[in-house]
Amino acid sequence: PRLFRSNPGGRKFAGLALAFIIVVPMIFWLARSTNFVQSSPVLRRLTNYSLSEGTIQARFKIWGMSGQAFWDRAILGYGQENYYLVFQKYFHPGLYGEEPWFDRSHNIVFDWLINAGVLGLTAYFSVFALVFVALFRTIRSHAERAWEGFFIGAIFLTQLIQNFFVFDNLNTYLLFFALLAYTHFYSRMDTEDALPRSMRSGSLSSKSIKGLSFMSALFVAFLISGYYLHVKPIRQAKALIYTLQAYQAKVPMNALIASFEHTLSYQSIGTTEVREQIANIARDVFVSDRFNAEEKKQFTEFTIKELQKETAHRAKDVKHLLFLGAILGRSGDINTQYVRDGERILEEAVFLSPTKQPIYLELAQVRLMLGDTKGAVTALKTAWDLDRSYQEAGINLWTIAIVGKYPEIVEEVRSVIPLETVGGQHLFRMGAAYQQVGDFKNMLVIYDEYVRDDPTNAQVRATYAAIYFQLGRYDDAITQAREAARLDPAFASDAEMFIREIKKRR
């Protein structure tokens, strides 16, 4: 039968709607450089994108990682929520500038290939195939309601297309399953046919009674399991929020640890998140003036104990190994063995994720604490060689190579990273490294750039003056000392003493 036969105007309306959907986005795209579009965060986000944009390039890299991992477990995949195994084994070094931990492929095809392999992906697409078949049959047999079928089909198609770039979550799944239920209802337009015969006659057969009994048993099982699957995680999440608020409110250390222990006692699916929050606070506690040495020791040992539980699983997450290794490496004043343990943990993390650069950076830090400069240089060189556009790794390597007296590595890094692209804090560290080895000539090169980068910094000018003094360039030293005093009068008396010392030497 001909579609829209009962409402000829429907075709005109559909045509206008289609034109609107096509024309409006084109107008905004053509006007993307105007102030009107650029002043709106929503419109700017919708129109400012390209294939070379950072997040889009990150998607391509993640898809490539998932494609590599698929061949390891092509039939059944890795299981739900196990993307971290793929992420750590096949990490693309070019992702160093993105968020540190991804838990999805951000593509429905790769997500299902990783979660459940080819069988899972086939099952997922079969749902859409059955939906479109049901809609097609219903539209053919009930042409007067065809518009409704087309509308439902468009929603499913939109859901499928957008999932090639994002992923489903609880909220979208609720809508998706609700739409599936409505589609089933729509595809059985005859209400009589949609009802069981026993319900149409008003009587219940023994088979229906058994079915109702089974459903009742399932409902009771749902209520019981709901406590463990829903109530306990919700209570644990509320306890965690309370604990974090208590930390911000500066409660005593004993109260803070007790609150975390209470939160952990729920032993639900949120326990891993609780331990990650403990690790985050531990890094804050290390440098905080709020706690004394004994309190810092107390919280550090509590954190180590909890992270050791988290890393005891067979399928370890390098994120937790990195957290544990970093905290152990910084706890040598509590127990010297902790630093060795930290090195061992980080080496295990490197084994599991050999292309994840932050692990090497942390490993280098721990090796420096152990006095192993060569080992630190080796770790940093490996990290930088993974992707030489990662400037953070290159500058760290440059700095440690100065201290370790590896001039060939210094020159190699210097030839790749232009000094003018290095920021102030990095310049300070590099200058300090040259000062440590007494190389004031190269220190001057660093501070030439530092002064250009931050010309109004009086402390930088004062150090600049000291470098000139060490090199015997007294006139330049006096000029920079006076400039430091001009920029900050607090330097005036020191500058005068410095100048008098230079004149004595002359």
N, C-alpha and C positions, 0 to 999 in steps of 0.2 A: 504494500500500500504506500501511497505517497505520503511523505512526512509533512507535518504541519497542515494537514488538509482541513482541520477544524479551525485553524487560526492562520490564514494567509499572511497576516501582518507580522507573524512571528519571525518569518524569514527576513523581513526588512529590519526588524529589531535586532536580530542576531547579526546581520550584516553591519549595522551601525555600531554595535558593541565590539565586533571584531576590528572595525576600522579605528575605533577609539583606543583599543588596547595596543594597536600597532603605531598609531600616529602620535599619541601622547609621549611614550618613551622616546620616539625619534626627535620630538621637539626639544625635550630636555637634553638629549644627547648633543644635538646641534648647538644648544645654548649653554653647554657645560662650562665654557670659559667666562660667562657673564657673572657680574657681581651677585645677581639674584640667586643663581645656582650655587656659587661658591660660598655665599654667606649662610646657606642652610646646611647643617651637618648631614641631614638625611639625603638631600639631593646631591651633595658633594660626594658622599660615599657611593651613591648609586651610579654616578657618572664618571668618577675619577678612578679608572682602572685600566690596566693593560696587561698583556701577557708577560711583560718584564717586571711587573710590580712584585714587591717582596713576598706578600702572602700567597700570591698565585704561583710564584716560583717555588715556594715552600710546598704547596700542594703537589706540584709535579715531582718534587724530590721524594715526598712521602709515598706517592703512588709507585715510584720506582722501587723504593724499599719494600713495599708490600708485594710488588711483582716478583722480586727476588725471593722473598720468604715463601711465597705461595708454592714454589716447586719443592720445598722441603716437606710440606704436608698438604699435598694437592687434594686428596680425597675428603678428609674430615676436618682439616684445618687445625688451628691451635686451641680452639675453645673460646667461649665468651670471656670478654674482659682480659684477654691475654695478649693484647697488642704490644704490651711493654716488652715481651720476649722478642718480637720483630724489631721494635724500635732500638733496642740495645744491641742486637746482633748485626743489623744491617744499617745502622745509623749513617746518614749521609753527612760528611763533614761540612758541606755547604750550608747546613742548617744552624751553624754556630750562632748566628745573629737572631734566630727565631726563639720562640718560647722553648724552654729546655726539655720539656717532657710532653710528648704527644701520646694520647691513649686511643686514637682512632686514625684510620686512613683518610678520613674526610672524603670518602667516595664509597657509595653503597656497594659497588661491584667488589672492590678490594676488601671492604669491611667484611662482607660475607665470605669471600674466599679465605680470609684469615680466620674468621670465627668458625666457619663450618665447612670450608673447602668447596669443591665443585658441587657436592650433593646439597649443601646448604644454599648456595647461590641459585641452583636449579629450583629448589623448593620456594625460595623467595620470589623469583620471577614467575613461577607457576601461579602464585596468588594473583598477580596482576593479569596473567593470561586468562584465568578463570573469571575474573571480574569483567574483563572486556568481552569475553564470550557471552557471559550472562547479560550484560548490558545490550549487546548487539541483538540477541534473541528477543529481549523484551521490547526494544525499540521497534523491531520488525512487526511484532504482534500487537503492540499498543502504540500506534503512530501518534495518537492524540496526546500522548505524554512523552513524546520523543525528546522534547527540550530538556526534561528532567534527566533523562539518561545521558544526553550529551554533557550536561552540566556535571553530573557525577563523574563521567569519564574524564572530563577536563581536570577535575580536582585530582584524580588518581594520577593522571599524566604529569601534572604539575609537581605532585609529591615525588614521583619517580625522577623527573629531570633535576629538581633541586637537590636530591640526594646524591647526585653525581659530584657534588661539591661540599656538602655538609653531611651530617649524620643524624639519625633519629635519637630522640631521648624520651623520657617518660611522658612528657606533655604531648609530643607529636604522636607517640604510640597510642595514647588514649583516643585522640581524634581519628587516627588511622583505623583502629579497630571498631570505633563507633561507626565510621563510614562504611566499613565492610559489612557491619550488621544491617545498616540501612540499605545497602546495595542488595543484600539478600532479600530484604522485605520488598524492595522495588522490583526485583526480578521475578517475584511471585505475585503478580498484580491481582490475581483472583484470590480473595481472602479465604474463601471456602477451601481451595486447594492448599493454601498455606497452613491450615489448621489440621491437626491429627483428627482422624475420623471419630475417635472417642470423645474429643473435646467438642466436636460439632453436634454430636448427639446428646451431649450433656451428661453422659455416663463415663465412668472410668473403668477400663479393663484391668485385669490383674497385671498385664505387662506395663500399663501406665503407672500403676501403683508401685511396682518395682522400680520404675524409672524415677518416680518422685522420691522413693526411699533412698535410692542411690544419690540423688542430688542433695537430699537432706544430709546424708553422711558426708558428702563432699563439703557442704557448707560448714558443718561442725569442724571438719579437719582444717578448713580455711581459717576459722576463728582461732583455733589452737595455734596453727602455724603462723598466723598473723602476728601473734605476740612476739615471736622470734624474728620474723621477717620485717616487721613494721614498727611495733611498739618499742622494742628494745633499741633499734637504731635511732628512732626519733628521740627517745630519752637520752641516749648517749650524745646525740648532736646538741641537744639543749644543754647538757652538762658541759660539753666542750665550749660552747659559746659563753656559758657562765664563767668557766675557768679562764678563758682568754680575757674576758672583761675584768676578772679579778686581778689578772696580771697587770693590765693597764691601770687598775686602781691602786697598784703598788702594795698588795697584800704581803705579809711576811713570807719568807721562803718556805717554812714548814707548812703553812696554809696552802701555798701554791702547789707544792708536791702532793699534799693530801687531796687537793681538788682534782689533780690529774689522775691520781690513783683511783679515786671514786669514778671518774669518767671511764677509765680503762676497765673497771670491774664489770661493766655491762657486757664485755666480750661479744660485741656484735660486728657487723660488717664495717662499722666505722672505726674500728680499733687502729687500723693502719693510718687513717687520717689523723687520729689523736697523736700517734707516735711521730708523725711528720711535723705536727705543730710543736711537739716537745723539742724536736731537733731545731726548728726555726727559733724558738725562744732561747735554746741553749747558746746559739751563736750570738744572740743579743746579750745574754748574761755574761759571756766571756769579756765583753768590752764595757760593761755597765759599771758605773760608780755606785750604783744603788745597793750592791751586795758586797759583803766582805769576802775574804779569801775562803773561809770555811763554808759559807753559803754557796759560793761558786763551785767548790769541790762537791758539795752535797748534790747540787742539781746536775752537775756534769756526770757524776757516777750514776745517778738515777736515769739520765738520758742514755748513757752507754748501755745500761742494763736493758732498757726497753728496746733500743735499736738492735741489740744482739738477738732478742727474741724475734724481731721482725726479719732479720737476715738469716734466721735458722731454717727457713723454708727451703725445700729442694730447688724449686724454680725461683731463684733469687732475682730481685729487682736491683739493678745497679744504682738506682737512685738512692736506695737505702744504704747500700754499701758505701756510696760516696758520702752520705751524711755521716755515717759511723766513722769512716776513715778520717774525715776532716776533723771531727770532734776528738777522736783519739790522738790525732797528730798534734792538736793544740793543747793537749792535757799533760805534757811532759813534766810540768811542775807538780802535778798531783802524783803521777807514777811514771817513772822514766820508761817503763816497759810499754806504756800506752803508745808512745811514738812508734816503736817497732811494730806493734800490733796494727797501728794505723797504716803503716807502709804495706804490711801484708794484705790488709783488707782492700786497699786501693789497687794493689797489683792484681788481686782477684777480680776487681771491677774492670780493670783494663783487659783481662783475659775474656770476660764476658762481653765487653763492648769496646773492641780495639780501635774504633774510629771516633769515639766520643771525647773531644778535646778537653772539656773541663776536668775530666778525671786525671789527665796528665798534668794539668796545671796544679791540681791539689797534691798530686804525688810529688811533683817537684818541690812544693813548699815543705812537705814532710821530710823529704830527703835533705833539704837544706838544714832543717832542724837537727838532723842526724849528722851533719857535717859532710854529707856526700854531695859535694858540688858537681862532680862529674855525672853522678846519677841524675841530679836535677837538670843539668844541661841536656842529657840524653832524653829525658822525659819531655822537656820543652821543645826540643828539636823535632821529636816525633809528632807532637801536637801541631807544630807550625807546618811541617811538611805535608800533613794531611790536607791542608788548604791554606796556601800562603797569603790569601786575602784576609785571613783572620789576624788582624793587626794586634789584638791583645796578646795572643800567643807569641807573635814575633817580637814585640817589645819586651815581654818578660824574658824571652830567650836572649835578646840583646843585652838586657841588664845583667842577667846572671852570668852570661859569657864574659862580660867586662870583669866582674868580680873573680870569676874562675880563671881569667887570663887565657881565653880562647880567641885570639885575635882573628883567626880565619873565619870563625862563626860570626863575630861582630861585623866583619866586612861583608859577609854574605847577606846578613840581615839588612845592613845599612844600604846595600845595593838594591834592595827590594822595597824597603819602606822609606819614603822621603821624609826627612826630618821635619819639614814644614807641616806634615800631616799628623804629627804627634802632639797630643794635648799636654797641658800644663803639669798635671800630676805625674804623668809618665816622664816628662822632661826632668822633673824634680828627682825622681827615682834614678834615672839614668845619670844625672849629674852627681848624685850622692855615690853611685857606684864608681864613677871615675875618680871622685874625691877619695874614696876608700883605698883605691890602688895608687893614689898619688899622681894620676894622669891629668894634670891641670890644663894641658894643651887641648885635649879632647873635651874636657869639662867646659872650657871656654866656648867651644863650638856648640855644645848643648845650650849653654846659657845665652849665646847670641840669639838663638831661636826662642829661648824662653822669654827674653826681654821683648822680642817682637810680638810674641804671643800674649804677654801680659805686661804692657809697658808701664802701668801705674802701680805695680806691686812693689812697695818699698823694700820688703824682705828679699825679693829677687834681685833688686838693684844692689842691696848690701852684699849679698853673696857674690854678685857680679864683680863688685869692687874688690872683694877678697881674692877672687881668682886672678884679677889683673895684678894685685899685689904679689901673689905667689909667682907670677910669671915675670915680675920686675917691670911691669908697665905702670909706673907710679902715677903719671899724669892721668891716664885713663882711670886708675883706681880712685884718685881724688875726685874726678868728675862724677863717677858713679856714686861715691859716698855722699857727695853734696846733693845729688839727685834723690838719693834715698831719704836724706834729711828734709828735702823740700816736699817730697810726697807724703812723708809722715814725720811730723816734728818730734815724735818720740825717739827717733833715731839721731836727733841732732847732737846730743852729748857724745854718743858713741862715735858718730862720724867725725867730730872734732878730735877726739882722742886718736882715732884711726889716722887722720891726716897728720897730726903731730908726730905719730910714730913713723910715718913715711918720710917726713922732713928730717927726722933724726937719722934715718938710714942714709939719706942723701948726704 
